[in-house]
């Protein structure tokens, strides 16, 4: 079976395959895809230092606490969540959003996460979840028309991640127990996967999918 040091990289590459499909399929939205993917990739590397404190600590190919896998995973997940729904919806009115504006929810999520994590000693999963949820609520209060996209994207990210997790567990038995700090989480597993990861993927999908539409004021049919 595959050594744990390669499992995280394999999973990250599998997510990238989804991303690559969208890049090829949705040519018109490549600039948006790259923009959001890069922003979240940078954040993914940064928050890798937080997550590995009390949530999980996957082995990386180079042996560092945060590796190229974190960049690739953040890059792929963000891009997938950001534009997958454009496979099914048509734009009613187009708009554009700048790098600076798109970064606002990321920065606010980061600040809330760090405050709860550092100052109040919250577990990084719960701290980050509150940060993401705050951004979601703020946007949806102002753009109720995005609720459907937000919920669908949250569910879609779970469905995309599920087979990848199952494959990684299959090729690297014991990977979850070796990687996650289950004693610092709820300890609840669903088909062998920590329930926290399902929640996190739902929240990420729900937030990332509505950031660009909100700041660009795009509407869909």
C-alpha positions in Angstrom: 0.0 0.0 0.0 1.0 3.6 -0.5 3.2 5.3 2.2 1.5 8.0 4.2 4.0 10.6 3.0 2.5 10.3 -0.5 -1.2 10.0 0.4 -1.8 13.8 0.9 -0.1 14.5 -2.4 -2.2 12.0 -4.2 -5.4 13.4 -2.8 -4.4 17.0 -3.7 -3.7 15.8 -7.3 -7.1 14.2 -7.5 -8.7 17.4 -6.5 -6.6 19.2 -9.2 -8.1 16.8 -11.8 -11.5 18.3 -11.0 -10.1 21.8 -11.3 -8.4 21.0 -14.6 -11.7 19.7 -16.0 -13.4 23.1 -15.2 -10.4 25.0 -16.6 -10.8 23.1 -19.9 -14.6 23.1 -20.0 -15.3 26.7 -18.9 -12.9 28.7 -21.1 -14.8 31.9 -20.6 -14.2 31.9 -16.9 -10.5 30.9 -16.8 -9.4 34.3 -15.5 -11.9 34.1 -12.6 -10.9 30.6 -11.9 -7.2 31.4 -11.7 -7.8 34.6 -9.6 -9.7 32.8 -6.9 -7.6 29.7 -6.9 -4.4 31.7 -6.4 -5.9 33.7 -3.6 -7.1 30.6 -1.7 -3.9 28.7 -2.4 -1.9 31.4 -0.6 -4.4 31.3 2.3 -4.3 27.5 2.3 -0.5 27.5 2.9 -0.9 30.2 5.6 -3.6 28.3 7.4 -1.8 25.0 7.1 0.3 26.2 10.1 -2.9 26.7 12.1 -4.7 23.5 11.1 -1.7 21.4 11.9 -1.6 22.6 15.5 -4.8 20.7 16.6 -6.8 19.4 13.7 -4.6 17.3 11.4 -1.0 16.9 10.5 -0.6 15.0 7.2 2.9 13.9 6.2 4.2 15.8 3.2 6.6 14.6 0.5 9.4 17.0 1.7 8.7 16.4 5.4 7.7 20.0 6.2 4.7 20.8 8.4 3.2 22.7 5.5 4.0 21.6 1.9 3.3 21.9 -1.7 0.2 19.8 -1.1 -1.4 22.6 0.9 -0.9 25.0 -1.9 -2.3 22.6 -4.5 -5.3 21.6 -2.3 -6.2 25.2 -1.6 -5.8 26.1 -5.3 -7.9 23.3 -6.5 -10.7 23.4 -3.9 -11.2 27.2 -4.3 -11.4 27.0 -8.1 -13.8 24.1 -8.0 -16.2 25.8 -5.6 -15.9 29.2 -7.4 -17.2 28.2 -10.8 -18.6 24.7 -10.9 -22.2 26.0 -10.9 -21.5 27.8 -14.1 -21.8 24.4 -15.8 -25.5 24.6 -15.1 -26.5 28.3 -14.7 -26.4 31.1 -17.2 -25.4 34.7 -16.3 -28.3 37.1 -16.4 -26.1 40.2 -15.8 -22.4 40.2 -15.9 -20.0 42.1 -13.6 -16.4 42.1 -12.5 -14.7 42.0 -9.1 -11.2 43.1 -8.2 -8.6 41.1 -6.4 -8.8 43.4 -3.4 -12.6 43.0 -3.0 -12.5 39.2 -3.4 -9.9 39.1 -0.7 -12.1 40.8 1.9 -14.0 37.6 3.0 -10.6 35.7 3.1 -9.0 38.4 5.3 -12.1 38.6 7.6 -12.3 34.9 7.9 -8.5 34.8 8.7 -8.8 37.5 11.4 -11.8 35.8 13.1 -10.0 32.4 13.0 -6.8 33.7 14.4 -8.6 35.7 17.2 -10.6 32.7 18.3 -7.6 30.3 17.9 -4.9 32.5 19.6 -6.8 34.6 22.1 -9.6 32.3 23.1 -7.8 29.0 22.6 -10.4 27.5 20.3 -9.6 24.5 18.2 -8.6 25.6 14.7 -11.5 23.7 13.1 -14.2 25.5 15.2 -12.4 28.8 14.9 -12.2 28.6 11.1 -15.7 27.3 10.8 -17.0 30.4 12.7 -14.9 32.7 10.5 -16.3 31.1 7.3 -19.8 31.0 8.5 -19.7 34.7 9.4 -18.7 35.6 5.8 -21.5 33.4 4.4 -24.1 35.0 6.6 -22.9 38.5 5.8 -23.1 37.9 2.0 -26.4 36.0 2.0 -28.1 38.7 4.1 -27.3 41.1 1.3 -27.8 38.7 -1.6 -30.6 36.3 -0.8 -30.6 35.2 -4.4 -27.3 33.5 -3.8 -28.6 31.1 -1.2 -29.4 28.4 -3.7 -25.9 28.6 -5.2 -24.3 28.6 -1.7 -26.2 25.5 -0.5 -25.7 23.6 -3.7 -22.0 24.4 -3.7 -21.6 23.2 -0.1 -23.2 19.9 -1.0 -21.3 19.6 -4.2 -17.9 20.0 -2.4 -18.8 17.2 -0.1 -19.8 14.9 -3.0 -16.5 15.7 -4.8 -14.3 15.2 -1.7 -16.0 11.9 -0.6 -14.6 9.5 -3.2 -11.2 11.1 -2.9 -11.1 10.5 0.8 -12.3 7.0 0.4 -9.7 6.2 -2.2 -6.9 7.7 0.1 -8.1 5.5 3.0 -8.2 2.5 0.7 -4.7 2.9 -0.6 -3.3 4.0 2.8 -5.1 2.0 5.5 -4.9 3.8 8.9 -4.2 7.1 7.3 -7.0 8.9 9.1 -5.9 7.7 12.5 -2.3 8.6 11.7 -3.1 12.0 10.4 -6.0 13.5 12.3 -5.8 14.6 15.9 -9.1 12.8 16.7 -8.7 13.3 20.4 -8.9 17.1 19.9 -11.9 16.9 17.6 -15.3 15.2 18.1 -13.9 11.8 17.3 -17.0 11.1 15.1 -16.2 9.3 11.9 -18.6 8.8 9.0 -17.6 5.9 6.7 -14.1 6.3 8.2 -13.9 10.1 7.6 -13.8 12.7 10.4 -17.2 14.5 10.4 -15.3 17.9 10.8 -14.0 17.5 7.2 -17.5 17.1 5.8 -18.6 20.2 7.6 -15.5 22.2 6.5 -16.0 21.2 2.8 -19.6 22.3 3.0 -18.7 25.7 4.5 -15.9 26.3 2.0 -18.1 25.5 -0.9 -20.9 27.6 0.5 -18.6 30.6 0.9 -16.3 30.5 -2.1 -19.1 30.1 -4.6 -20.8 33.4 -3.6 -17.8 35.7 -3.1 -17.3 36.6 -6.8 -21.0 37.0 -7.6 -21.5 39.2 -4.5 -18.6 41.6 -5.3 -19.2 41.7 -9.0 -23.0 41.9 -8.6 -23.5 39.2 -11.1 -26.9 37.6 -11.3 -27.9 34.2 -12.7 -30.8 32.3 -14.3 
